[in-house]
Amino acid sequence: MTFPDYFAPATLDEALAKLGQQAGGAQIIAGGTDLLPRMRAGLVNPNLLVDLASLALAGIRRESSFVYLGARVTHAQVLESKLLRQHYPALVVACEAIGGPSIRNRGTLGGNLVNASPAADAAPPLLVYDADLLLVSQGAERCLPLADFFFGPGKTALARDEILKEVRLPVPSGRTAAAFLKLGKRQAMAIAVVSVAVRLTLNQNSRIDQARIALGSVAPRPLRAMESEKVLLGRPLEKLPIVEAASVAAGEASPISDIRASGDYRRRMVEVLVRRALSSACQELQREKIGG
């Protein structure tokens, strides 16, 4: 492996200026839990590493009706945040499923997204929570829905001179419940064979006002199962067509066969996990109704 040059900027402006000077061979590094193994395997060969470790991008804060997570927020920070546990429990559960303690302590939320793995654990819950990404370059910034960020394995809308600065999440309103489920080859430290996140929000008449279903590891990119979501909209909680919605979601998946599972098995498991996740969210909403 050829060792690249290394630059540790003191400010975000310095990092952006350095990226702007490069012809395309620079690579951002934060926790390094994805990048360094890929470098050792020869999958990427940057000529410069721009290390964000000194930048103030690791905060979690609430401003009005949004919560902001810096791109360098680690998975361990997500687990420790009372704010995230209160409003985004499915994200917390997903981060609990990432690697072991050492990976969770170093791996970052931004890195999990920018790596653009179809099996990225944080992507499905962030999709169901309607996450936006703040992308910055020299003298410019743009806000992009996470649903529009992924293009395919390892490919995103992030330009070569841009840095992911923050993830923005709207605070869920009304009666909302969410769930995240992951199927792996073993109980821990496993890449997802299938992952599913769901979120249901009720209106005042106990009908589904918002439905979100997101799938991981069953397509070239993490994706929303929008046709399945439509099956649920406007339906009463007590008569939710969970089986139908799960079947439709399985049809929206386009899984491949690899060493971890066949495409047919993945598609069947999408149906099973969506059904279980929706049932879990429904049960939570029903408990809230009984509890007043």
C-alpha positions in Angstrom: 0.0 0.0 0.0 1.4 3.4 -0.9 1.0 5.9 1.9 -0.7 9.1 1.0 0.2 12.6 2.3 -1.6 13.7 5.4 -3.3 17.0 6.3 -5.0 17.9 9.6 -6.8 21.2 9.2 -7.6 23.3 12.2 -10.8 24.8 10.7 -13.4 23.7 8.2 -12.3 26.5 5.9 -8.8 25.1 5.8 -10.2 21.6 5.0 -12.4 23.0 2.2 -9.5 25.0 0.7 -7.3 22.0 0.6 -10.0 19.9 -1.1 -10.5 22.8 -3.6 -6.8 22.7 -4.5 -6.8 19.0 -5.3 -7.6 17.5 -8.7 -9.6 14.7 -7.1 -7.1 12.5 -5.3 -7.9 13.7 -1.8 -10.0 11.6 0.7 -11.7 12.8 3.8 -11.0 10.7 6.9 -12.9 10.9 10.2 -13.0 7.7 12.2 -11.3 5.6 9.5 -13.3 2.4 10.3 -14.5 2.2 6.7 -11.7 4.0 4.8 -8.6 2.3 6.2 -9.8 -1.3 5.5 -10.6 -0.3 2.0 -7.2 1.3 1.5 -5.5 -1.9 2.8 -7.5 -3.9 0.3 -6.5 -1.6 -2.5 -10.0 -0.5 -3.2 -9.1 3.2 -2.8 -5.7 4.9 -3.3 -5.9 8.5 -2.3 -2.9 10.7 -2.6 -4.0 12.9 0.3 -5.9 12.3 3.5 -7.7 15.3 5.0 -8.3 14.4 8.7 -11.4 16.1 10.3 -10.5 14.9 13.8 -9.8 18.5 15.0 -12.9 20.1 13.6 -16.0 21.0 15.7 -18.3 18.6 13.8 -19.2 16.2 16.7 -22.0 18.1 18.4 -25.7 17.1 18.9 -28.1 20.0 19.4 -31.7 21.0 19.0 -32.8 24.2 17.4 -36.5 24.9 17.3 -38.1 21.9 15.5 -34.9 20.3 14.2 -32.1 18.3 15.7 -28.6 18.6 14.2 -25.9 16.0 14.4 -22.4 16.9 13.3 -20.9 14.6 10.7 -18.2 13.4 13.2 -20.7 12.3 15.8 -19.8 8.7 16.7 -22.2 5.8 17.0 -21.3 5.7 20.7 -22.4 9.4 21.0 -25.7 8.5 19.5 -26.2 5.8 22.1 -25.4 8.2 24.9 -27.7 11.0 23.8 -30.9 11.3 25.8 -32.2 13.7 23.1 -31.8 11.1 20.3 -33.2 8.3 22.5 -36.3 10.4 23.1 -37.0 11.4 19.5 -35.2 8.9 17.3 -35.1 5.5 19.0 -34.8 3.6 15.7 -31.5 5.4 15.0 -30.2 4.5 18.5 -31.1 0.8 17.9 -29.4 0.8 14.5 -26.2 2.3 16.0 -26.2 -0.3 18.7 -26.0 -2.9 15.9 -22.9 -1.4 14.4 -19.7 -3.4 15.0 -18.3 -3.7 18.5 -17.4 -1.0 21.1 -14.2 0.0 19.5 -15.9 0.5 16.1 -18.8 2.4 17.7 -16.3 4.7 19.6 -14.4 5.6 16.4 -16.9 5.2 13.6 -18.9 8.3 12.7 -22.4 8.9 11.4 -21.1 10.9 8.5 -18.7 8.2 7.5 -21.4 5.6 7.6 -23.4 7.6 5.1 -20.6 8.9 2.8 -19.2 5.4 2.4 -22.5 4.6 0.7 -22.7 1.0 1.4 -26.1 -0.5 0.6 -25.9 -2.2 4.0 -25.1 1.0 6.0 -26.9 0.5 9.3 -27.7 4.2 10.0 -29.2 4.9 6.6 -32.7 3.2 6.9 -33.6 4.9 10.2 -32.3 8.3 9.0 -34.4 7.8 5.9 -37.6 7.1 7.9 -36.9 10.2 10.0 -36.7 12.4 6.9 -33.1 13.4 7.3 -31.4 16.1 5.3 -27.7 16.5 4.8 -25.8 19.9 4.9 -23.0 19.7 2.3 -20.5 22.5 2.2 -17.8 23.7 -0.2 -15.7 26.9 -0.4 -18.2 29.7 -0.3 -21.3 27.6 -0.8 -23.5 25.1 1.0 -26.6 23.1 0.1 -29.1 21.0 1.9 -30.0 17.7 0.3 -32.6 15.1 1.4 -30.8 11.9 2.4 -33.2 10.1 0.0 -31.4 11.9 -2.9 -27.9 11.4 -1.6 -27.2 7.7 -2.5 -26.6 6.8 -6.2 -25.2 3.3 -5.8 -22.5 1.3 -4.0 -19.8 3.8 -3.0 -21.5 6.6 -5.1 -23.2 9.6 -3.7 -24.2 13.2 -4.6 -21.2 14.5 -2.7 -18.9 16.5 -5.0 -15.1 16.2 -4.8 -14.8 19.6 -3.1 -17.6 19.1 -0.6 -17.7 17.9 3.0 -20.7 16.6 4.8 -21.1 19.0 7.7 -24.3 18.0 9.5 -27.3 15.7 9.5 -30.6 17.5 10.1 -33.6 15.7 11.5 -37.1 17.2 12.0 -38.4 16.5 15.5 -41.3 14.1 15.1 -44.7 15.6 16.0 -47.9 13.9 17.2 -48.2 10.3 18.0 -45.2 8.7 16.3 -43.5 5.3 16.7 -40.6 3.7 14.9 -38.6 0.5 14.7 -35.4 -0.9 13.3 -34.6 -4.5 12.6 -31.5 -6.1 11.2 -30.8 -9.6 10.0 -27.2 -10.8 10.0 -25.3 -14.0 9.7 -24.7 -13.8 13.5 -26.0 -11.9 16.5 -23.3 -9.2 16.6 -20.6 -7.5 14.5 -22.2 -8.6 11.3 -23.0 -6.8 8.0 -26.7 -6.7 7.4 -28.2 -9.3 5.2 -31.4 -7.3 5.3 -32.2 -4.2 7.4 -35.6 -2.5 7.8 -36.7 0.7 9.5 -40.3 2.0 9.8 -42.0 5.0 11.2 -45.8 5.6 11.7 -47.4 8.9 12.7 -51.1 9.1 13.6 -53.5 12.0 13.1 -56.1 13.0 15.6 -58.5 10.4 14.3 -56.0 7.6 14.9 -55.4 7.1 11.2 -52.0 7.0 9.5 -50.9 10.5 8.7 -47.3 9.6 7.8 -45.8 6.2 6.9 -42.1 5.6 6.3 -40.5 2.3 5.4 -36.8 2.1 4.4 -34.8 -0.9 3.4 -31.1 -1.7 3.5 -28.9 -4.3 1.9 -31.5 -5.3 -0.7 -30.8 -2.8 -3.5 -27.8 -0.9 -4.9 -28.5 1.8 -2.3 -30.6 2.2 0.9 -34.1 3.2 -0.3 -37.6 4.1 0.8 -40.3 1.6 0.0 -42.7 4.3 -1.2 -45.4 2.0 -2.7 -45.6 0.1 0.5 -46.0 3.4 2.4 -49.0 4.3 0.2 -50.7 1.2 1.3 -50.8 2.4 4.9 -51.7 6.1 4.4 -55.1 7.1 5.8 -55.7 3.7 7.3 -57.0 3.3 10.9 -54.4 2.0 13.3 -56.7 -0.9 14.4 -57.1 -2.1 10.8 -53.7 -1.5 9.4 -52.9 -3.7 6.3 -49.6 -4.8 7.6 -49.4 -8.0 5.6 -50.2 -6.2 2.4 -47.7 -3.5 3.0 -45.0 -6.0 3.8 -45.7 -7.9 0.6 -45.5 -4.7 -1.5 -42.2 -3.7 0.2 -40.7 -7.0 -0.8 -41.6 -6.3 -4.4 -39.8 -3.0 -4.2 -36.5 -4.6 -3.3 -34.0 -5.7 -5.9 -31.5 -7.8 -3.9 -28.5 -9.6 -5.3 -27.1 -13.0 -4.3 -23.7 -13.0 -2.6 -21.8 -15.0 0.0 -24.1 -13.8 2.8 -27.5 -14.7 1.2 -29.4 -15.3 -2.0 -31.6 -12.7 -3.6 -34.7 -14.8 -3.1 -33.9 -15.2 0.6 -33.4 -11.5 1.1 -36.7 -10.6 -0.6 -38.5 -13.1 1.6 -36.8 -11.6 4.7 -37.8 -8.0 3.6 -41.5 -9.2 3.9 -40.9 -10.8 7.3 -38.9 -7.9 8.8 -41.3 -5.2 7.5 -44.2 -7.1 8.9 -42.5 -7.4 12.3 -41.3 -3.8 12.4 -44.8 -2.4 11.5 -46.4 -4.7 14.1 -43.9 -3.3 16.7 -44.6 0.3 15.8 -48.4 -0.4 15.9 -48.1 -2.0 19.4 -46.2 1.0 20.7 -48.9 3.4 19.3 -51.6 1.3 20.9 -49.9 1.4 24.3 -49.6 5.1 24.1 -53.3 5.3 23.3 -54.2 3.2 26.3 -51.8 5.2 28.5 -53.5 8.4 27.5 
